Amino acid sequence: MRQMKSKTKPLVLVADDDLSIRFLVRETLEQEGFAVEEVEDGIQVLAAAKDIKPDLIMLDVVMPGIDGFEACSRIRTLEGGRDVPIIMMTGLDDLDSVKKAYGAGATDFITKPINWSLMSYRVQYVLRSSKAFADLKLSEARLAEAQSIAKLGNWEIDMRTGVTYWSDEIYQILGTTYAEGREASHESFINAVHPLDRDRVATVIRDALADGNGFSFDCRIVIADGRERSIHSEALINRDNEGRPTETVGYCESACNNDPLCGVIGVQN
């Protein structure tokens, strides 16, 4: 019967056809408070990854059945397998093998012979990094949900390159999606502004970029199906030491006015 994930100990799944390596990994990690499950080859690690949902997987590169590269790629296709950290264990320290490991989806790699005194610290670091990344994604998801509820989206423009970012809610406010071809850009937004408001909005932004630290305006936009929507927008302008604009960051807020489209239109990236 397979070991279930401990409620208090991080569970590490170790796949290596060398019994002595598995033993040493287990001894080292258990002394540092980890729970360890062992398998002998690539086929077994796929089954175990689905069954026990480990917190981290350590894969040997050379194994019978399928090698570690293939096993890593397949794990990434499993439910929950995209985010689990995977450390490849390899005696192949050439650059091509390292590139192949990362290309297969590895989070990190350890070369053999393994430095046992450092291995547990490497595992702890990878787990902490993975948790920090997961927490960041959760925070971003919660922010996106809050923006959708508030009908508020954020945007950024790199004034040196023109590269523009719109949050999902900006697309929703404009009544469109990225897939429908409205590219994130200053020009694209200005084109969405109602023709009777366009010159005023363009002037406010242009004057602020010339000598201001920010701007705000209210205007109407014409959404994709031709209906009008009122929005409020504010932004801050960051400048370099010579006073040249380097970045503009801001938000748009939709005044729904009982508009059934608000917050309803799906967004695809």
C-alpha positions in Angstrom: 0.0 0.0 0.0 1.4 3.4 -1.0 2.3 6.0 1.6 -0.3 8.8 1.8 1.0 12.3 1.9 1.8 13.3 5.5 -0.1 16.2 7.0 3.0 17.5 8.6 6.0 16.2 6.5 6.6 17.1 2.9 6.5 14.0 0.8 9.3 13.3 -1.7 8.9 10.7 -4.4 12.3 9.2 -5.5 12.7 7.3 -8.7 16.0 5.5 -9.3 16.8 2.0 -10.4 19.9 2.0 -8.1 18.8 0.7 -4.7 21.8 2.2 -2.9 21.0 5.7 -4.3 17.3 5.4 -3.1 18.5 4.2 0.3 20.9 7.1 0.7 18.3 9.7 -0.5 15.7 8.3 2.0 18.2 8.3 4.9 19.3 11.8 4.1 15.8 13.3 3.7 14.1 11.5 6.5 16.8 12.8 8.9 15.7 16.3 7.8 12.0 15.6 8.4 10.8 14.6 5.0 8.6 11.6 4.2 10.0 9.5 1.3 8.4 7.1 -1.2 10.6 5.0 -3.5 10.0 3.6 -7.0 12.4 1.8 -9.4 11.7 3.1 -12.9 9.9 5.7 -15.0 6.7 3.7 -15.4 6.3 3.3 -11.7 7.0 7.0 -11.0 4.1 8.0 -13.3 1.7 5.7 -11.4 3.0 6.9 -8.0 2.8 10.6 -9.0 -0.9 10.1 -9.8 -1.6 8.1 -6.7 0.2 9.8 -3.8 0.4 13.4 -5.1 4.0 14.1 -3.8 5.2 17.6 -2.8 8.4 17.0 -4.8 9.8 14.4 -7.2 13.4 13.3 -7.6 14.0 11.5 -11.0 17.1 9.7 -12.1 17.8 10.3 -15.8 18.8 6.8 -16.8 16.1 4.3 -15.8 14.5 1.2 -17.4 11.2 1.5 -19.2 11.3 5.2 -19.9 14.1 7.5 -18.9 13.8 10.5 -16.6 13.4 13.0 -19.4 10.4 11.2 -20.8 9.0 10.6 -17.3 9.3 14.3 -16.4 7.5 15.3 -19.6 4.6 12.9 -18.9 4.3 13.9 -15.3 3.7 17.5 -16.5 0.6 16.3 -18.3 -0.9 14.7 -15.3 -3.6 16.3 -13.2 -1.6 18.5 -10.7 1.6 17.5 -12.3 2.3 20.8 -14.0 3.2 22.5 -10.7 5.0 19.8 -8.7 8.7 20.6 -8.4 10.9 18.0 -10.1 14.6 17.5 -9.5 16.5 15.5 -12.0 19.4 13.4 -10.7 22.0 12.8 -13.4 25.7 11.9 -13.9 25.5 13.6 -17.2 26.8 17.1 -16.4 27.1 18.3 -20.0 25.2 21.4 -21.1 23.0 19.5 -23.6 21.7 17.2 -20.8 21.0 20.2 -18.6 19.1 21.9 -21.4 17.2 18.6 -22.1 16.2 18.4 -18.4 14.8 21.9 -18.3 13.1 21.3 -21.7 11.4 18.3 -20.3 10.0 20.4 -17.4 12.5 19.9 -14.7 12.6 22.5 -11.9 16.3 21.8 -10.9 18.9 19.1 -11.3 21.5 17.4 -9.1 24.7 15.8 -10.6 26.1 12.5 -9.4 28.0 11.7 -7.3 25.5 13.5 -5.1 26.8 15.8 -2.3 24.6 14.3 0.4 25.3 17.1 2.9 23.9 19.7 0.5 21.1 17.7 -1.1 18.5 18.3 1.7 19.2 22.0 1.5 18.6 21.9 -2.3 15.3 20.1 -1.8 14.2 22.6 0.9 15.1 25.5 -1.4 13.2 24.1 -4.3 10.1 23.4 -2.2 10.2 27.0 -0.7 10.6 28.5 -4.2 7.7 26.3 -5.5 5.5 27.4 -2.6 6.3 31.1 -3.2 5.4 30.7 -6.9 2.2 29.0 -6.0 1.3 31.7 -3.5 2.0 34.3 -6.1 -0.3 32.6 -8.6 -3.0 32.4 -6.0 -2.6 36.1 -5.2 -2.8 36.9 -8.9 -5.9 34.8 -9.3 -7.6 36.5 -6.3 -6.6 39.9 -7.7 -8.2 39.1 -11.1 -11.4 37.9 -9.3 -11.6 41.1 -7.3 -11.0 43.2 -10.4 -13.8 41.3 -12.2 -16.2 41.9 -9.3 -15.3 45.6 -9.1 -15.3 46.1 -12.9 -11.8 47.5 -12.6 -8.8 46.6 -14.7 -5.2 47.6 -14.6 -2.8 48.5 -17.4 0.9 49.3 -17.9 2.8 50.9 -20.8 6.6 50.8 -21.2 7.1 54.3 -22.7 10.5 53.4 -24.1 9.4 50.3 -26.1 5.6 50.9 -26.4 5.0 47.4 -24.9 1.5 47.5 -23.3 -0.1 45.1 -20.8 -3.8 44.9 -20.1 -5.3 42.8 -17.4 -8.2 40.5 -18.3 -10.7 43.0 -16.9 -9.6 45.7 -19.4 -10.6 43.4 -22.2 -14.0 42.8 -20.5 -14.5 46.5 -20.0 -13.9 47.1 -23.8 -16.3 44.3 -24.6 -13.8 42.2 -26.4 -11.1 39.5 -26.0 -7.5 39.2 -27.0 -8.5 36.4 -29.3 -10.8 38.7 -31.2 -7.9 40.8 -32.3 -7.9 43.9 -30.1 -4.3 44.1 -29.3 -3.2 45.8 -26.0 -1.9 49.2 -27.1 -2.5 52.9 -26.5 -3.8 53.3 -30.0 -6.2 50.4 -29.6 -7.7 52.0 -26.4 -8.0 55.5 -28.0 -9.8 53.9 -31.0 -12.3 52.4 -28.5 -13.1 55.8 -27.1 -16.3 57.4 -28.3 -15.5 59.7 -31.3 -17.0 62.7 -29.5 -14.7 62.1 -26.5 -11.6 61.0 -28.3 -9.8 64.3 -28.9 -10.3 65.4 -25.3 -8.9 62.1 -23.9 -6.0 62.2 -26.3 -5.2 65.8 -25.2 -5.4 64.9 -21.5 -2.9 62.1 -21.9 -0.6 64.0 -24.3 -0.4 67.0 -21.9 0.3 64.8 -18.9 3.1 63.0 -20.7 4.7 66.3 -21.6 5.0 67.7 -18.1 2.8 65.9 -15.6 3.0 63.1 -13.1 -0.3 61.5 -14.0 -3.8 62.0 -15.3 -7.5 61.1 -14.9 -10.5 61.3 -17.1 -14.1 60.1 -17.6 -15.2 59.2 -21.1 -17.5 56.9 -23.1 -16.2 54.0 -25.0 -17.9 52.0 -27.8 -17.8 48.3 -27.0 -17.5 45.6 -29.6 -21.2 45.3 -30.3 -21.6 49.0 -30.8 -23.1 49.9 -27.5 -21.6 52.7 -25.3 -20.2 52.4 -21.9 -18.9 55.0 -19.4 -15.5 54.5 -17.8 -13.2 56.4 -15.4 -9.4 56.0 -15.8 -6.5 57.2 -13.7 -2.7 56.8 -14.2 0.7 57.7 -12.8 3.7 58.5 -15.0 7.2 57.4 -13.9 10.1 59.3 -15.3 13.9 58.9 -15.4 16.4 61.4 -14.0 16.1 63.6 -17.0 12.4 63.8 -16.7 11.5 61.5 -19.7 8.5 59.2 -19.2 9.6 55.6 -18.7 6.4 53.9 -17.6 2.7 54.7 -17.2 0.6 52.6 -14.9 -3.1 53.0 -14.4 -6.5 51.5 -14.1 -9.9 51.7 -15.8 -13.2 51.4 -14.0 -16.5 50.6 -15.7 -19.7 52.4 -14.7 -22.0 49.5 -15.5 -25.3 51.4 -15.4 -27.1 48.0 -15.3 -25.3 46.9 -18.5 -25.8 43.1 -18.6 -22.4 42.7 -20.4 -20.4 44.0 -17.5 -18.3 41.2 -16.1 -20.0 38.6 -18.3 -17.8 38.5 -21.4 -15.1 35.7 -21.3 -11.5 36.6 -21.8 -9.0 34.3 -23.6 -5.2 34.8 -23.6 
